[in-house]
């Protein structure tokens, strides 16, 4: 069986992304390693030890491949990643209370209710909750 172990999100600033994804979104730090020359290797994952085998790498987003990709995805209004939540309305209200900017309020989209937020480090992120 093959499973997803790690996926990455290109970010403007790894330290700022780490703070946003942990302090605001509520993920926990899995790996925080200085590779030298100011380069950080940082992964986060679901809080309270959930999904231990799945990590999100906060990848430095500069460079000839990452920059055009990130710009195109952002300009198209597409989220770079989708996270599931148990109660999208509660998360929406909690995050708005913390000052998070949303480009889409919760609304039905096929089998889910979805909202889109700005992660402050160059990306749009979608939150989804299954309907019913």
Backbone as XML, in Angstrom:
<?xml version="1.0"?>
<chain id="A" units="angstrom">
  <residue number="1" name="UNK">
    <atom name="N" x="0.837" y="-1.173" z="0.000"/>
    <atom name="CA" x="0.000" y="0.000" z="0.000"/>
    <atom name="C" x="0.889" y="1.246" z="0.000"/>
  </residue>
  <residue number="2" name="UNK">
    <atom name="N" x="0.555" y="2.195" z="-0.839"/>
    <atom name="CA" x="1.268" y="3.468" z="-0.899"/>
    <atom name="C" x="0.395" y="4.527" z="-0.255"/>
  </residue>
  <residue number="3" name="UNK">
    <atom name="N" x="0.998" y="5.349" z="0.616"/>
    <atom name="CA" x="0.279" y="6.440" z="1.277"/>
    <atom name="C" x="1.089" y="7.722" z="1.139"/>
  </residue>
  <residue number="4" name="UNK">
    <atom name="N" x="0.407" y="8.845" z="1.223"/>
    <atom name="CA" x="1.088" y="10.138" z="1.227"/>
    <atom name="C" x="1.799" y="10.286" z="2.570"/>
  </residue>
  <residue number="5" name="UNK">
    <atom name="N" x="3.088" y="10.579" z="2.545"/>
    <atom name="CA" x="3.860" y="10.787" z="3.766"/>
    <atom name="C" x="4.133" y="12.264" z="4.000"/>
  </residue>
  <residue number="6" name="UNK">
    <atom name="N" x="4.391" y="12.996" z="2.910"/>
    <atom name="CA" x="4.699" y="14.413" z="3.030"/>
    <atom name="C" x="4.299" y="15.101" z="1.737"/>
  </residue>
  <residue number="7" name="UNK">
    <atom name="N" x="3.784" y="16.286" z="1.881"/>
    <atom name="CA" x="3.539" y="17.144" z="0.732"/>
    <atom name="C" x="4.061" y="18.518" z="1.113"/>
  </residue>
  <residue number="8" name="UNK">
    <atom name="N" x="4.243" y="19.370" z="0.144"/>
    <atom name="CA" x="4.837" y="20.666" z="0.467"/>
    <atom name="C" x="3.984" y="21.813" z="-0.042"/>
  </residue>
  <residue number="9" name="UNK">
    <atom name="N" x="4.193" y="22.943" z="0.598"/>
    <atom name="CA" x="3.590" y="24.208" z="0.196"/>
    <atom name="C" x="4.735" y="25.203" z="0.089"/>
  </residue>
  <residue number="10" name="UNK">
    <atom name="N" x="4.860" y="25.828" z="-1.087"/>
    <atom name="CA" x="5.878" y="26.878" z="-1.245"/>
    <atom name="C" x="5.425" y="28.117" z="-0.484"/>
  </residue>
  <residue number="11" name="UNK">
    <atom name="N" x="6.316" y="28.697" z="0.298"/>
    <atom name="CA" x="5.984" y="29.869" z="1.110"/>
    <atom name="C" x="7.025" y="30.968" z="0.929"/>
  </residue>
  <residue number="12" name="UNK">
    <atom name="N" x="6.588" y="32.218" z="1.139"/>
    <atom name="CA" x="7.488" y="33.372" z="1.038"/>
    <atom name="C" x="8.559" y="33.374" z="2.120"/>
  </residue>
  <residue number="13" name="UNK">
    <atom name="N" x="8.172" y="32.945" z="3.312"/>
    <atom name="CA" x="9.037" y="33.044" z="4.485"/>
    <atom name="C" x="8.726" y="31.846" z="5.374"/>
  </residue>
  <residue number="14" name="UNK">
    <atom name="N" x="9.679" y="30.950" z="5.548"/>
    <atom name="CA" x="9.443" y="29.713" z="6.301"/>
    <atom name="C" x="9.103" y="29.999" z="7.756"/>
  </residue>
  <residue number="15" name="UNK">
    <atom name="N" x="9.810" y="30.928" z="8.399"/>
    <atom name="CA" x="9.532" y="31.239" z="9.803"/>
    <atom name="C" x="8.148" y="31.842" z="9.987"/>
  </residue>
  <residue number="16" name="UNK">
    <atom name="N" x="7.780" y="32.761" z="9.104"/>
    <atom name="CA" x="6.442" y="33.372" z="9.168"/>
    <atom name="C" x="5.374" y="32.318" z="8.891"/>
  </residue>
  <residue number="17" name="UNK">
    <atom name="N" x="5.619" y="31.440" z="7.915"/>
    <atom name="CA" x="4.681" y="30.363" z="7.602"/>
    <atom name="C" x="4.533" y="29.432" z="8.798"/>
  </residue>
  <residue number="18" name="UNK">
    <atom name="N" x="5.646" y="29.087" z="9.436"/>
    <atom name="CA" x="5.602" y="28.206" z="10.601"/>
    <atom name="C" x="4.716" y="28.812" z="11.687"/>
  </residue>
  <residue number="19" name="UNK">
    <atom name="N" x="4.881" y="30.092" z="11.951"/>
    <atom name="CA" x="4.051" y="30.759" z="12.962"/>
    <atom name="C" x="2.577" y="30.732" z="12.569"/>
  </residue>
  <residue number="20" name="UNK">
    <atom name="N" x="2.267" y="31.004" z="11.309"/>
    <atom name="CA" x="0.875" y="31.024" z="10.866"/>
    <atom name="C" x="0.250" y="29.625" z="10.943"/>
  </residue>
  <residue number="21" name="UNK">
    <atom name="N" x="0.952" y="28.640" z="10.420"/>
    <atom name="CA" x="0.388" y="27.296" z="10.362"/>
    <atom name="C" x="0.251" y="26.661" z="11.754"/>
  </residue>
  <residue number="22" name="UNK">
    <atom name="N" x="1.092" y="27.050" z="12.707"/>
    <atom name="CA" x="0.976" y="26.507" z="14.068"/>
    <atom name="C" x="0.117" y="27.409" z="14.956"/>
  </residue>
  <residue number="23" name="UNK">
    <atom name="N" x="0.486" y="28.670" z="15.086"/>
    <atom name="CA" x="-0.212" y="29.561" z="16.021"/>
    <atom name="C" x="-1.622" y="29.918" z="15.583"/>
  </residue>
  <residue number="24" name="UNK">
    <atom name="N" x="-1.861" y="30.010" z="14.289"/>
    <atom name="CA" x="-3.170" y="30.433" z="13.792"/>
    <atom name="C" x="-4.006" y="29.229" z="13.344"/>
  </residue>
  <residue number="25" name="UNK">
    <atom name="N" x="-3.465" y="28.408" z="12.440"/>
    <atom name="CA" x="-4.248" y="27.282" z="11.940"/>
    <atom name="C" x="-4.314" y="26.119" z="12.937"/>
  </residue>
  <residue number="26" name="UNK">
    <atom name="N" x="-3.339" y="26.030" z="13.830"/>
    <atom name="CA" x="-3.403" y="25.013" z="14.873"/>
    <atom name="C" x="-2.655" y="23.727" z="14.613"/>
  </residue>
  <residue number="27" name="UNK">
    <atom name="N" x="-1.800" y="23.705" z="13.600"/>
    <atom name="CA" x="-0.973" y="22.526" z="13.372"/>
    <atom name="C" x="0.114" y="22.455" z="14.438"/>
  </residue>
  <residue number="28" name="UNK">
    <atom name="N" x="0.748" y="21.282" z="14.568"/>
    <atom name="CA" x="1.873" y="21.151" z="15.488"/>
    <atom name="C" x="3.159" y="20.987" z="14.684"/>
  </residue>
  <residue number="29" name="UNK">
    <atom name="N" x="4.257" y="21.429" z="15.266"/>
    <atom name="CA" x="5.569" y="21.282" z="14.623"/>
    <atom name="C" x="5.986" y="19.826" z="14.688"/>
  </residue>
  <residue number="30" name="UNK">
    <atom name="N" x="6.400" y="19.288" z="13.557"/>
    <atom name="CA" x="6.908" y="17.914" z="13.524"/>
    <atom name="C" x="8.440" y="17.934" z="13.439"/>
  </residue>
  <residue number="31" name="UNK">
    <atom name="N" x="8.966" y="18.756" z="12.513"/>
    <atom name="CA" x="10.421" y="18.897" z="12.375"/>
    <atom name="C" x="10.723" y="20.385" z="12.242"/>
  </residue>
  <residue number="32" name="UNK">
    <atom name="N" x="11.728" y="20.847" z="12.972"/>
    <atom name="CA" x="12.211" y="22.228" z="12.839"/>
    <atom name="C" x="13.725" y="22.146" z="12.928"/>
  </residue>
  <residue number="33" name="UNK">
    <atom name="N" x="14.382" y="22.171" z="11.765"/>
    <atom name="CA" x="15.814" y="21.920" z="11.697"/>
    <atom name="C" x="16.503" y="23.013" z="10.893"/>
  </residue>
  <residue number="34" name="UNK">
    <atom name="N" x="17.580" y="23.558" z="11.453"/>
    <atom name="CA" x="18.392" y="24.537" z="10.735"/>
    <atom name="C" x="19.417" y="23.768" z="9.907"/>
  </residue>
  <residue number="35" name="UNK">
    <atom name="N" x="19.352" y="23.928" z="8.585"/>
    <atom name="CA" x="20.265" y="23.219" z="7.693"/>
    <atom name="C" x="21.546" y="23.997" z="7.422"/>
  </residue>
  <residue number="36" name="UNK">
    <atom name="N" x="21.676" y="25.158" z="8.067"/>
    <atom name="CA" x="22.846" y="26.003" z="7.855"/>
    <atom name="C" x="22.546" y="27.107" z="6.866"/>
  </residue>
  <residue number="37" name="UNK">
    <atom name="N" x="23.326" y="28.164" z="6.891"/>
    <atom name="CA" x="23.152" y="29.314" z="6.005"/>
    <atom name="C" x="21.748" y="29.920" z="6.099"/>
  </residue>
  <residue number="38" name="UNK">
    <atom name="N" x="21.106" y="29.770" z="7.268"/>
    <atom name="CA" x="19.777" y="30.322" z="7.461"/>
    <atom name="C" x="18.660" y="29.532" z="6.805"/>
  </residue>
  <residue number="39" name="UNK">
    <atom name="N" x="18.971" y="28.369" z="6.263"/>
    <atom name="CA" x="17.961" y="27.534" z="5.621"/>
    <atom name="C" x="17.293" y="26.649" z="6.660"/>
  </residue>
  <residue number="40" name="UNK">
    <atom name="N" x="15.970" y="26.714" z="6.709"/>
    <atom name="CA" x="15.215" y="25.899" z="7.651"/>
    <atom name="C" x="14.485" y="24.774" z="6.929"/>
  </residue>
  <residue number="41" name="UNK">
    <atom name="N" x="14.420" y="23.634" z="7.589"/>
    <atom name="CA" x="13.594" y="22.518" z="7.137"/>
    <atom name="C" x="12.519" y="22.364" z="8.199"/>
  </residue>
  <residue number="42" name="UNK">
    <atom name="N" x="11.284" y="22.738" z="7.831"/>
    <atom name="CA" x="10.190" y="22.758" z="8.806"/>
    <atom name="C" x="9.002" y="21.989" z="8.263"/>
  </residue>
  <residue number="43" name="UNK">
    <atom name="N" x="8.513" y="21.059" z="9.074"/>
    <atom name="CA" x="7.277" y="20.370" z="8.738"/>
    <atom name="C" x="6.293" y="20.549" z="9.887"/>
  </residue>
  <residue number="44" name="UNK">
    <atom name="N" x="5.013" y="20.552" z="9.528"/>
    <atom name="CA" x="3.933" y="20.615" z="10.500"/>
    <atom name="C" x="2.959" y="19.493" z="10.185"/>
  </residue>
  <residue number="45" name="UNK">
    <atom name="N" x="2.098" y="19.214" z="11.149"/>
    <atom name="CA" x="1.090" y="18.184" z="10.943"/>
    <atom name="C" x="-0.099" y="18.432" z="11.834"/>
  </residue>
  <residue number="46" name="UNK">
    <atom name="N" x="-1.092" y="17.595" z="11.705"/>
    <atom name="CA" x="-2.305" y="17.726" z="12.507"/>
    <atom name="C" x="-1.959" y="17.705" z="13.991"/>
  </residue>
  <residue number="47" name="UNK">
    <atom name="N" x="-2.688" y="18.486" z="14.765"/>
    <atom name="CA" x="-2.429" y="18.617" z="16.193"/>
    <atom name="C" x="-2.786" y="17.352" z="16.961"/>
  </residue>
  <residue number="48" name="UNK">
    <atom name="N" x="-2.270" y="17.291" z="18.174"/>
    <atom name="CA" x="-2.572" y="16.206" z="19.113"/>
    <atom name="C" x="-2.163" y="14.837" z="18.580"/>
  </residue>
  <residue number="49" name="UNK">
    <atom name="N" x="-1.128" y="14.811" z="17.770"/>
    <atom name="CA" x="-0.593" y="13.545" z="17.288"/>
    <atom name="C" x="-1.423" y="12.852" z="16.228"/>
  </residue>
  <residue number="50" name="UNK">
    <atom name="N" x="-2.455" y="13.528" z="15.726"/>
    <atom name="CA" x="-3.283" y="12.919" z="14.680"/>
    <atom name="C" x="-2.482" y="12.819" z="13.386"/>
  </residue>
  <residue number="51" name="UNK">
    <atom name="N" x="-2.795" y="11.862" z="12.570"/>
    <atom name="CA" x="-2.154" y="11.656" z="11.269"/>
    <atom name="C" x="-0.623" y="11.728" z="11.378"/>
  </residue>
  <residue number="52" name="UNK">
    <atom name="N" x="-0.054" y="10.965" z="12.280"/>
    <atom name="CA" x="1.391" y="11.002" z="12.510"/>
    <atom name="C" x="2.211" y="10.707" z="11.263"/>
  </residue>
  <residue number="53" name="UNK">
    <atom name="N" x="1.647" y="9.965" z="10.321"/>
    <atom name="CA" x="2.405" y="9.592" z="9.130"/>
    <atom name="C" x="2.249" y="10.590" z="7.995"/>
  </residue>
  <residue number="54" name="UNK">
    <atom name="N" x="1.662" y="11.757" z="8.267"/>
    <atom name="CA" x="1.455" y="12.767" z="7.227"/>
    <atom name="C" x="1.975" y="14.119" z="7.698"/>
  </residue>
  <residue number="55" name="UNK">
    <atom name="N" x="2.894" y="14.701" z="6.911"/>
    <atom name="CA" x="3.490" y="15.989" z="7.254"/>
    <atom name="C" x="3.360" y="16.965" z="6.092"/>
  </residue>
  <residue number="56" name="UNK">
    <atom name="N" x="3.321" y="18.238" z="6.432"/>
    <atom name="CA" x="3.302" y="19.319" z="5.453"/>
    <atom name="C" x="4.632" y="20.052" z="5.561"/>
  </residue>
  <residue number="57" name="UNK">
    <atom name="N" x="5.413" y="20.030" z="4.475"/>
    <atom name="CA" x="6.703" y="20.716" z="4.426"/>
    <atom name="C" x="6.476" y="22.155" z="4.009"/>
  </residue>
  <residue number="58" name="UNK">
    <atom name="N" x="6.958" y="23.096" z="4.801"/>
    <atom name="CA" x="6.888" y="24.525" z="4.475"/>
    <atom name="C" x="8.145" y="24.841" z="3.671"/>
  </residue>
  <residue number="59" name="UNK">
    <atom name="N" x="7.998" y="24.789" z="2.373"/>
    <atom name="CA" x="9.099" y="24.830" z="1.415"/>
    <atom name="C" x="9.413" y="26.269" z="0.996"/>
  </residue>
  <residue number="60" name="UNK">
    <atom name="N" x="10.692" y="26.688" z="1.056"/>
    <atom name="CA" x="11.027" y="28.021" z="0.552"/>
    <atom name="C" x="10.557" y="28.164" z="-0.902"/>
  </residue>
  <residue number="61" name="UNK">
    <atom name="N" x="9.826" y="29.240" z="-1.172"/>
    <atom name="CA" x="9.165" y="29.390" z="-2.472"/>
    <atom name="C" x="9.859" y="30.283" z="-3.469"/>
  </residue>
  <residue number="62" name="UNK">
    <atom name="N" x="11.145" y="30.518" z="-3.294"/>
    <atom name="CA" x="11.878" y="31.330" z="-4.255"/>
    <atom name="C" x="12.512" y="30.407" z="-5.286"/>
  </residue>
  <residue number="63" name="UNK">
    <atom name="N" x="12.713" y="30.942" z="-6.475"/>
    <atom name="CA" x="13.399" y="30.155" z="-7.488"/>
    <atom name="C" x="12.676" y="30.145" z="-8.816"/>
  </residue>
  <residue number="64" name="UNK">
    <atom name="N" x="13.364" y="29.704" z="-9.864"/>
    <atom name="CA" x="12.814" y="29.761" z="-11.217"/>
    <atom name="C" x="11.631" y="28.832" z="-11.467"/>
  </residue>
  <residue number="65" name="UNK">
    <atom name="N" x="11.455" y="27.808" z="-10.662"/>
    <atom name="CA" x="10.303" y="26.923" z="-10.808"/>
    <atom name="C" x="9.180" y="27.372" z="-9.887"/>
  </residue>
  <residue number="66" name="UNK">
    <atom name="N" x="9.510" y="27.604" z="-8.623"/>
    <atom name="CA" x="8.484" y="27.927" z="-7.628"/>
    <atom name="C" x="7.808" y="29.270" z="-7.884"/>
  </residue>
  <residue number="67" name="UNK">
    <atom name="N" x="8.564" y="30.297" z="-8.193"/>
    <atom name="CA" x="7.975" y="31.629" z="-8.362"/>
    <atom name="C" x="6.895" y="31.689" z="-9.437"/>
  </residue>
  <residue number="68" name="UNK">
    <atom name="N" x="7.152" y="31.240" z="-10.668"/>
    <atom name="CA" x="6.095" y="31.287" z="-11.690"/>
    <atom name="C" x="4.899" y="30.401" z="-11.337"/>
  </residue>
  <residue number="69" name="UNK">
    <atom name="N" x="5.161" y="29.241" z="-10.776"/>
    <atom name="CA" x="4.083" y="28.335" z="-10.383"/>
    <atom name="C" x="3.188" y="28.998" z="-9.340"/>
  </residue>
  <residue number="70" name="UNK">
    <atom name="N" x="3.797" y="29.518" z="-8.283"/>
    <atom name="CA" x="3.026" y="30.152" z="-7.200"/>
    <atom name="C" x="2.235" y="31.343" z="-7.721"/>
  </residue>
  <residue number="71" name="UNK">
    <atom name="N" x="2.852" y="32.146" z="-8.549"/>
    <atom name="CA" x="2.175" y="33.331" z="-9.093"/>
    <atom name="C" x="0.960" y="32.916" z="-9.924"/>
  </residue>
  <residue number="72" name="UNK">
    <atom name="N" x="1.128" y="31.915" z="-10.778"/>
    <atom name="CA" x="0.035" y="31.473" z="-11.649"/>
    <atom name="C" x="-1.123" y="30.879" z="-10.847"/>
  </residue>
  <residue number="73" name="UNK">
    <atom name="N" x="-0.801" y="30.074" z="-9.857"/>
    <atom name="CA" x="-1.847" y="29.462" z="-9.034"/>
    <atom name="C" x="-2.604" y="30.547" z="-8.265"/>
  </residue>
  <residue number="74" name="UNK">
    <atom name="N" x="-1.869" y="31.477" z="-7.701"/>
    <atom name="CA" x="-2.499" y="32.564" z="-6.927"/>
    <atom name="C" x="-3.364" y="33.438" z="-7.836"/>
  </residue>
  <residue number="75" name="UNK">
    <atom name="N" x="-2.838" y="33.844" z="-9.005"/>
    <atom name="CA" x="-3.590" y="34.690" z="-9.931"/>
    <atom name="C" x="-4.852" y="33.992" z="-10.443"/>
  </residue>
  <residue number="76" name="UNK">
    <atom name="N" x="-4.818" y="32.680" z="-10.529"/>
    <atom name="CA" x="-6.001" y="31.924" z="-10.956"/>
    <atom name="C" x="-7.007" y="31.766" z="-9.815"/>
  </residue>
  <residue number="77" name="UNK">
    <atom name="N" x="-6.617" y="32.187" z="-8.608"/>
    <atom name="CA" x="-7.508" y="32.072" z="-7.461"/>
    <atom name="C" x="-7.630" y="30.659" z="-6.921"/>
  </residue>
  <residue number="78" name="UNK">
    <atom name="N" x="-6.648" y="29.819" z="-7.239"/>
    <atom name="CA" x="-6.692" y="28.418" z="-6.826"/>
    <atom name="C" x="-5.973" y="28.203" z="-5.497"/>
  </residue>
  <residue number="79" name="UNK">
    <atom name="N" x="-6.548" y="27.387" z="-4.625"/>
    <atom name="CA" x="-5.830" y="27.052" z="-3.390"/>
    <atom name="C" x="-4.673" y="26.117" z="-3.698"/>
  </residue>
  <residue number="80" name="UNK">
    <atom name="N" x="-3.591" y="26.278" z="-2.947"/>
    <atom name="CA" x="-2.429" y="25.410" z="-3.141"/>
    <atom name="C" x="-2.587" y="24.103" z="-2.384"/>
  </residue>
  <residue number="81" name="UNK">
    <atom name="N" x="-3.491" y="24.085" z="-1.409"/>
    <atom name="CA" x="-3.729" y="22.881" z="-0.614"/>
    <atom name="C" x="-5.129" y="22.969" z="-0.021"/>
  </residue>
  <residue number="82" name="UNK">
    <atom name="N" x="-5.689" y="21.822" z="0.307"/>
    <atom name="CA" x="-7.022" y="21.739" z="0.891"/>
    <atom name="C" x="-6.918" y="21.008" z="2.222"/>
  </residue>
  <residue number="83" name="UNK">
    <atom name="N" x="-7.501" y="21.600" z="3.275"/>
    <atom name="CA" x="-7.545" y="20.984" z="4.595"/>
    <atom name="C" x="-8.989" y="20.694" z="4.958"/>
  </residue>
  <residue number="84" name="UNK">
    <atom name="N" x="-9.230" y="19.566" z="5.589"/>
    <atom name="CA" x="-10.582" y="19.259" z="6.048"/>
    <atom name="C" x="-10.755" y="19.730" z="7.490"/>
  </residue>
  <residue number="85" name="UNK">
    <atom name="N" x="-11.985" y="20.116" z="7.807"/>
    <atom name="CA" x="-12.337" y="20.541" z="9.165"/>
    <atom name="C" x="-13.652" y="19.868" z="9.545"/>
  </residue>
  <residue number="86" name="UNK">
    <atom name="N" x="-13.870" y="19.729" z="10.848"/>
    <atom name="CA" x="-15.107" y="19.124" z="11.324"/>
    <atom name="C" x="-16.277" y="20.099" z="11.294"/>
  </residue>
  <residue number="87" name="UNK">
    <atom name="N" x="-15.991" y="21.392" z="11.565"/>
    <atom name="CA" x="-17.042" y="22.409" z="11.627"/>
    <atom name="C" x="-16.526" y="23.668" z="10.934"/>
  </residue>
  <residue number="88" name="UNK">
    <atom name="N" x="-16.834" y="23.800" z="9.659"/>
    <atom name="CA" x="-16.270" y="24.895" z="8.870"/>
    <atom name="C" x="-16.737" y="26.264" z="9.365"/>
  </residue>
  <residue number="89" name="UNK">
    <atom name="N" x="-17.975" y="26.368" z="9.797"/>
    <atom name="CA" x="-18.469" y="27.659" z="10.279"/>
    <atom name="C" x="-17.728" y="28.087" z="11.540"/>
  </residue>
  <residue number="90" name="UNK">
    <atom name="N" x="-17.483" y="27.152" z="12.454"/>
    <atom name="CA" x="-16.737" y="27.468" z="13.674"/>
    <atom name="C" x="-15.297" y="27.859" z="13.341"/>
  </residue>
  <residue number="91" name="UNK">
    <atom name="N" x="-14.654" y="27.130" z="12.426"/>
    <atom name="CA" x="-13.275" y="27.469" z="12.037"/>
    <atom name="C" x="-13.227" y="28.822" z="11.348"/>
  </residue>
  <residue number="92" name="UNK">
    <atom name="N" x="-14.190" y="29.076" z="10.488"/>
    <atom name="CA" x="-14.268" y="30.362" z="9.798"/>
    <atom name="C" x="-14.365" y="31.502" z="10.818"/>
  </residue>
  <residue number="93" name="UNK">
    <atom name="N" x="-15.251" y="31.368" z="11.775"/>
    <atom name="CA" x="-15.424" y="32.418" z="12.788"/>
    <atom name="C" x="-14.170" y="32.547" z="13.658"/>
  </residue>
  <residue number="94" name="UNK">
    <atom name="N" x="-13.573" y="31.432" z="14.063"/>
    <atom name="CA" x="-12.357" y="31.468" z="14.885"/>
    <atom name="C" x="-11.225" y="32.164" z="14.153"/>
  </residue>
  <residue number="95" name="UNK">
    <atom name="N" x="-11.021" y="31.780" z="12.892"/>
    <atom name="CA" x="-9.917" y="32.354" z="12.123"/>
    <atom name="C" x="-10.155" y="33.827" z="11.799"/>
  </residue>
  <residue number="96" name="UNK">
    <atom name="N" x="-11.374" y="34.180" z="11.469"/>
    <atom name="CA" x="-11.688" y="35.604" z="11.250"/>
    <atom name="C" x="-11.405" y="36.408" z="12.510"/>
  </residue>
  <residue number="97" name="UNK">
    <atom name="N" x="-11.726" y="35.849" z="13.665"/>
    <atom name="CA" x="-11.440" y="36.502" z="14.939"/>
    <atom name="C" x="-9.958" y="36.714" z="15.179"/>
  </residue>
  <residue number="98" name="UNK">
    <atom name="N" x="-9.139" y="35.883" z="14.550"/>
    <atom name="CA" x="-7.681" y="36.021" z="14.656"/>
    <atom name="C" x="-7.106" y="36.913" z="13.553"/>
  </residue>
  <residue number="99" name="UNK">
    <atom name="N" x="-7.994" y="37.483" z="12.731"/>
    <atom name="CA" x="-7.550" y="38.401" z="11.685"/>
    <atom name="C" x="-7.230" y="37.755" z="10.357"/>
  </residue>
  <residue number="100" name="UNK">
    <atom name="N" x="-7.551" y="36.490" z="10.172"/>
    <atom name="CA" x="-7.270" y="35.812" z="8.910"/>
    <atom name="C" x="-8.195" y="36.365" z="7.826"/>
  </residue>
  <residue number="101" name="UNK">
    <atom name="N" x="-7.613" y="36.661" z="6.665"/>
    <atom name="CA" x="-8.383" y="37.175" z="5.527"/>
    <atom name="C" x="-8.884" y="36.007" z="4.687"/>
  </residue>
  <residue number="102" name="UNK">
    <atom name="N" x="-10.168" y="36.034" z="4.366"/>
    <atom name="CA" x="-10.772" y="35.018" z="3.520"/>
    <atom name="C" x="-11.112" y="35.618" z="2.167"/>
  </residue>
  <residue number="103" name="UNK">
    <atom name="N" x="-10.843" y="34.881" z="1.111"/>
    <atom name="CA" x="-11.252" y="35.308" z="-0.226"/>
    <atom name="C" x="-12.581" y="34.668" z="-0.607"/>
  </residue>
  <residue number="104" name="UNK">
    <atom name="N" x="-12.998" y="33.665" z="0.165"/>
    <atom name="CA" x="-14.303" y="33.029" z="-0.037"/>
    <atom name="C" x="-14.850" y="32.595" z="1.310"/>
  </residue>
  <residue number="105" name="UNK">
    <atom name="N" x="-16.023" y="33.073" z="1.645"/>
    <atom name="CA" x="-16.712" y="32.631" z="2.855"/>
    <atom name="C" x="-17.222" y="31.214" z="2.636"/>
  </residue>
  <residue number="106" name="UNK">
    <atom name="N" x="-17.557" y="30.497" z="3.699"/>
    <atom name="CA" x="-18.081" y="29.140" z="3.532"/>
    <atom name="C" x="-19.308" y="29.112" z="2.626"/>
  </residue>
  <residue number="107" name="UNK">
    <atom name="N" x="-19.266" y="28.201" z="1.658"/>
    <atom name="CA" x="-20.406" y="28.012" z="0.756"/>
    <atom name="C" x="-20.334" y="26.622" z="0.156"/>
  </residue>
  <residue number="108" name="UNK">
    <atom name="N" x="-21.486" y="26.137" z="-0.261"/>
    <atom name="CA" x="-21.555" y="24.813" z="-0.838"/>
    <atom name="C" x="-20.846" y="24.734" z="-2.171"/>
  </residue>
  <residue number="109" name="UNK">
    <atom name="N" x="-20.103" y="23.652" z="-2.339"/>
    <atom name="CA" x="-19.422" y="23.351" z="-3.602"/>
    <atom name="C" x="-19.502" y="21.842" z="-3.799"/>
  </residue>
  <residue number="110" name="UNK">
    <atom name="N" x="-20.505" y="21.420" z="-4.536"/>
    <atom name="CA" x="-20.677" y="19.981" z="-4.739"/>
    <atom name="C" x="-20.900" y="19.270" z="-3.423"/>
  </residue>
  <residue number="111" name="UNK">
    <atom name="N" x="-20.080" y="18.261" z="-3.098"/>
    <atom name="CA" x="-20.299" y="17.466" z="-1.890"/>
    <atom name="C" x="-19.752" y="18.079" z="-0.602"/>
  </residue>
  <residue number="112" name="UNK">
    <atom name="N" x="-19.188" y="19.293" z="-0.684"/>
    <atom name="CA" x="-18.577" y="19.908" z="0.500"/>
    <atom name="C" x="-19.049" y="21.350" z="0.668"/>
  </residue>
  <residue number="113" name="UNK">
    <atom name="N" x="-18.800" y="21.874" z="1.874"/>
    <atom name="CA" x="-18.878" y="23.306" z="2.124"/>
    <atom name="C" x="-17.422" y="23.752" z="2.186"/>
  </residue>
  <residue number="114" name="UNK">
    <atom name="N" x="-17.083" y="24.811" z="1.449"/>
    <atom name="CA" x="-15.683" y="25.226" z="1.329"/>
    <atom name="C" x="-15.519" y="26.707" z="1.604"/>
  </residue>
  <residue number="115" name="UNK">
    <atom name="N" x="-14.357" y="27.064" z="2.127"/>
    <atom name="CA" x="-13.957" y="28.447" z="2.326"/>
    <atom name="C" x="-12.498" y="28.549" z="1.900"/>
  </residue>
  <residue number="116" name="UNK">
    <atom name="N" x="-12.071" y="29.742" z="1.490"/>
    <atom name="CA" x="-10.688" y="29.938" z="1.049"/>
    <atom name="C" x="-10.081" y="31.098" z="1.827"/>
  </residue>
  <residue number="117" name="UNK">
    <atom name="N" x="-8.890" y="30.876" z="2.360"/>
    <atom name="CA" x="-8.195" y="31.891" z="3.149"/>
    <atom name="C" x="-6.824" y="32.193" z="2.560"/>
  </residue>
  <residue number="118" name="UNK">
    <atom name="N" x="-6.277" y="33.337" z="2.959"/>
    <atom name="CA" x="-4.924" y="33.759" z="2.581"/>
    <atom name="C" x="-3.999" y="33.362" z="3.717"/>
  </residue>
  <residue number="119" name="UNK">
    <atom name="N" x="-2.960" y="32.586" z="3.429"/>
    <atom name="CA" x="-2.073" y="32.106" z="4.491"/>
    <atom name="C" x="-0.970" y="33.090" z="4.874"/>
  </residue>
  <residue number="120" name="UNK">
    <atom name="N" x="-0.979" y="34.285" z="4.348"/>
    <atom name="CA" x="-0.037" y="35.390" z="4.635"/>
    <atom name="C" x="1.362" y="35.168" z="4.092"/>
  </residue>
  <residue number="121" name="UNK">
    <atom name="N" x="1.610" y="34.032" z="3.456"/>
    <atom name="CA" x="2.940" y="33.755" z="2.915"/>
    <atom name="C" x="2.866" y="33.365" z="1.440"/>
  </residue>
  <residue number="122" name="UNK">
    <atom name="N" x="1.851" y="33.945" z="0.753"/>
    <atom name="CA" x="1.783" y="33.819" z="-0.689"/>
    <atom name="C" x="0.783" y="32.830" z="-1.258"/>
  </residue>
  <residue number="123" name="UNK">
    <atom name="N" x="-0.018" y="32.210" z="-0.406"/>
    <atom name="CA" x="-0.900" y="31.151" z="-0.890"/>
    <atom name="C" x="-2.350" y="31.341" z="-0.480"/>
  </residue>
  <residue number="124" name="UNK">
    <atom name="N" x="-3.222" y="30.726" z="-1.274"/>
    <atom name="CA" x="-4.611" y="30.548" z="-0.876"/>
    <atom name="C" x="-4.750" y="29.114" z="-0.399"/>
  </residue>
  <residue number="125" name="UNK">
    <atom name="N" x="-5.505" y="28.934" z="0.687"/>
    <atom name="CA" x="-5.704" y="27.622" z="1.296"/>
    <atom name="C" x="-7.202" y="27.397" z="1.413"/>
  </residue>
  <residue number="126" name="UNK">
    <atom name="N" x="-7.654" y="26.215" z="1.030"/>
    <atom name="CA" x="-9.076" y="25.908" z="1.111"/>
    <atom name="C" x="-9.358" y="25.022" z="2.320"/>
  </residue>
  <residue number="127" name="UNK">
    <atom name="N" x="-10.425" y="25.346" z="3.020"/>
    <atom name="CA" x="-10.947" y="24.519" z="4.092"/>
    <atom name="C" x="-12.227" y="23.877" z="3.589"/>
  </residue>
  <residue number="128" name="UNK">
    <atom name="N" x="-12.414" y="22.595" z="3.859"/>
    <atom name="CA" x="-13.632" y="21.911" z="3.432"/>
    <atom name="C" x="-14.211" y="21.067" z="4.559"/>
  </residue>
  <residue number="129" name="UNK">
    <atom name="N" x="-15.542" y="20.973" z="4.515"/>
    <atom name="CA" x="-16.280" y="20.078" z="5.400"/>
    <atom name="C" x="-17.286" y="19.337" z="4.532"/>
  </residue>
  <residue number="130" name="UNK">
    <atom name="N" x="-17.311" y="18.000" z="4.632"/>
    <atom name="CA" x="-18.313" y="17.269" z="3.851"/>
    <atom name="C" x="-19.715" y="17.702" z="4.231"/>
  </residue>
  <residue number="131" name="UNK">
    <atom name="N" x="-20.605" y="17.757" z="3.254"/>
    <atom name="CA" x="-22.009" y="18.066" z="3.533"/>
    <atom name="C" x="-22.656" y="16.886" z="4.220"/>
  </residue>
  <residue number="132" name="UNK">
    <atom name="N" x="-23.651" y="17.215" z="5.049"/>
    <atom name="CA" x="-24.450" y="16.154" z="5.677"/>
    <atom name="C" x="-23.774" y="15.601" z="6.863"/>
  </residue>
</chain>
